[in-house]
Amino acid sequence: MTEDFNKLRMIASTLVHTEFQEPWQFQLRFDDKSAPEDMDIYIKDITYGPIEIQTEEVKAGIQTLTFPIGTGPVGVSMTVRDNQDRRIYKWFAAWCDAMVNADGTVNLPNAYVRKVERINLVDDSVQDAWFMFPTQLGDITESVDAEGFLEFPMSFIQFRSWGE
């Protein structure tokens, strides 16, 4: 089978001129007056699953039928660096304190659910917006022979599973 040289040339030209999205072209904005103003310089990376459809299986003889039953909440995890004054750690801990109390009770959502926006840095547009709250401050590893900055993961979950 012979390849069409013109077709290959057109594919190569298309690839060269396609503006693929770079993985660093994002910024997270927290609708939280207590968030550090320079929060974006501490966020190293984010991971999120923007769409999750939950399903239920039904056995019908030898076959299995799968039906959508709802949507799952978006979870956002990020790796952050922190400042010497621990401003990111303290901000996250204060947000958690606004959610849960020492006596085991949980406050109303308006005390802890905050809007988080993912901004596309190419055109400064809001690509995603979620109402979220914190779920985990991950393990912090400190080492006397480590290079670089102290980093730790933080996780958030969407309050309502669909839309803003």
C-alpha positions as CSV (number, residue, x, y, z in Angstrom):
1,M,0.0,0.0,0.0
2,T,1.4,3.4,-1.0
3,E,1.0,6.5,1.1
4,D,-0.3,9.7,-0.6
5,F,2.6,12.1,-0.2
6,N,0.3,15.2,-0.4
7,K,-2.0,13.8,2.3
8,L,1.0,13.3,4.6
9,R,2.3,16.8,3.8
10,M,-1.1,18.3,4.7
11,I,-1.2,16.3,8.0
12,A,2.3,17.6,8.9
13,S,1.3,21.1,8.0
14,T,-1.8,20.9,10.1
15,L,0.2,19.6,13.1
16,V,2.8,22.3,12.8
17,H,0.1,25.1,12.7
18,T,-2.2,23.6,15.4
19,E,-2.1,25.6,18.7
20,F,-2.2,22.8,21.2
21,Q,-3.0,23.7,24.8
22,E,0.0,23.7,27.0
23,P,-0.3,22.1,30.5
24,W,0.8,25.3,32.3
25,Q,-1.8,27.6,30.8
26,F,-4.1,27.6,33.8
27,Q,-4.7,29.6,37.0
28,L,-7.0,28.8,39.9
29,R,-8.9,31.6,41.5
30,F,-10.6,31.0,44.9
31,D,-13.6,33.2,45.8
32,D,-12.2,33.5,49.3
33,K,-11.1,36.8,50.9
34,S,-8.7,34.9,53.2
35,A,-6.9,33.2,50.3
36,P,-3.4,34.5,49.7
37,E,-3.4,37.1,46.9
38,D,-0.4,35.4,45.3
39,M,-2.0,31.9,45.5
40,D,-1.3,31.1,41.9
41,I,2.5,31.1,42.4
42,Y,2.2,28.3,45.0
43,I,0.1,25.9,42.9
44,K,2.4,23.6,41.0
45,D,-0.1,21.3,39.3
46,I,-3.8,20.4,39.4
47,T,-5.6,17.2,38.6
48,Y,-9.4,17.0,38.1
49,G,-12.0,14.9,36.4
50,P,-14.4,17.4,34.9
51,I,-17.2,15.0,34.0
52,E,-18.3,11.8,35.7
53,I,-21.5,10.0,34.9
54,Q,-22.5,7.4,37.5
55,T,-24.1,4.3,36.2
56,E,-26.1,1.3,37.4
57,E,-25.9,-2.2,35.9
58,V,-28.9,-4.4,35.4
59,K,-28.6,-8.1,34.5
60,A,-30.9,-9.2,31.6
61,G,-30.3,-12.9,31.0
62,I,-26.7,-13.3,29.9
63,Q,-26.3,-9.6,29.1
64,T,-25.6,-6.6,31.4
65,L,-27.3,-3.3,30.6
66,T,-25.8,-0.2,31.9
67,F,-27.9,3.0,32.5
68,P,-26.9,6.5,33.6
69,I,-28.3,7.3,37.0
70,G,-26.6,10.7,37.8
71,T,-23.5,12.8,37.8
72,G,-20.6,12.5,40.2
73,P,-19.0,15.5,41.8
74,V,-15.8,17.0,40.4
75,G,-12.7,16.4,42.6
76,V,-9.7,18.7,42.3
77,S,-6.4,17.8,43.7
78,M,-3.3,20.0,43.5
79,T,0.3,20.0,44.5
80,V,1.2,23.2,46.2
81,R,4.4,24.7,47.5
82,D,4.4,26.8,50.6
83,N,6.0,29.9,52.0
84,Q,8.3,30.1,55.0
85,D,5.3,31.5,57.0
86,R,3.2,28.5,56.1
87,R,0.5,30.7,54.5
88,I,-1.0,27.9,52.3
89,Y,-1.1,25.4,55.1
90,K,-2.7,27.9,57.5
91,W,-5.2,29.0,54.8
92,F,-6.3,25.4,54.1
93,A,-6.5,24.6,57.9
94,A,-8.7,27.7,58.5
95,W,-11.0,26.7,55.6
96,C,-11.4,23.2,57.3
97,D,-12.0,24.9,60.7
98,A,-14.9,26.8,59.0
99,M,-16.4,23.5,58.0
100,V,-16.0,21.2,61.1
101,N,-16.0,22.0,64.8
102,A,-14.1,20.5,67.6
103,D,-17.3,19.1,69.2
104,G,-18.0,17.0,66.1
105,T,-20.6,19.1,64.4
106,V,-20.5,20.4,60.9
107,N,-21.4,24.0,59.9
108,L,-23.9,25.0,57.2
109,P,-22.6,24.9,53.6
110,N,-22.6,28.7,53.3
111,A,-19.8,28.8,55.9
112,Y,-17.4,26.6,53.9
113,V,-18.4,26.1,50.3
114,R,-16.5,28.5,48.1
115,K,-16.3,29.1,44.3
116,V,-13.1,27.9,42.6
117,E,-12.5,29.0,39.0
118,R,-10.1,27.5,36.5
119,I,-8.8,30.3,34.3
120,N,-7.3,29.8,30.8
121,L,-4.3,32.0,30.7
122,V,-4.4,32.3,26.9
123,D,-7.5,34.5,26.8
124,D,-8.1,35.0,30.6
125,S,-11.5,33.3,30.4
126,V,-13.1,31.1,33.0
127,Q,-13.0,27.5,31.7
128,D,-14.6,25.8,34.7
129,A,-16.2,27.0,37.9
130,W,-17.1,24.8,40.8
131,F,-18.5,25.3,44.3
132,M,-16.1,23.3,46.5
133,F,-14.8,22.5,49.9
134,P,-11.6,20.9,51.2
135,T,-11.4,17.2,51.8
136,Q,-7.7,16.4,52.5
137,L,-4.4,18.0,53.1
138,G,-2.1,15.2,52.0
139,D,1.2,13.9,53.4
140,I,4.0,16.4,53.9
141,T,7.4,15.0,53.4
142,E,10.4,16.9,54.8
143,S,14.0,15.7,54.3
144,V,17.4,17.1,55.0
145,D,18.8,15.9,51.6
146,A,15.8,17.0,49.5
147,E,16.3,19.6,46.9
148,G,13.7,22.1,45.7
149,F,10.7,23.4,47.7
150,L,8.5,21.8,50.2
151,E,5.4,20.5,48.4
152,F,2.2,18.8,49.6
153,P,-1.1,17.7,48.0
154,M,-4.5,19.3,48.7
155,S,-7.8,17.9,47.7
156,F,-11.3,19.5,47.2
157,I,-14.6,18.1,46.2
158,Q,-17.6,19.8,44.4
159,F,-20.6,20.5,46.7
160,R,-23.2,20.0,44.0
161,S,-22.4,17.5,41.3
162,W,-23.7,19.4,38.3
163,G,-23.2,22.9,37.2
164,E,-22.2,25.8,39.4
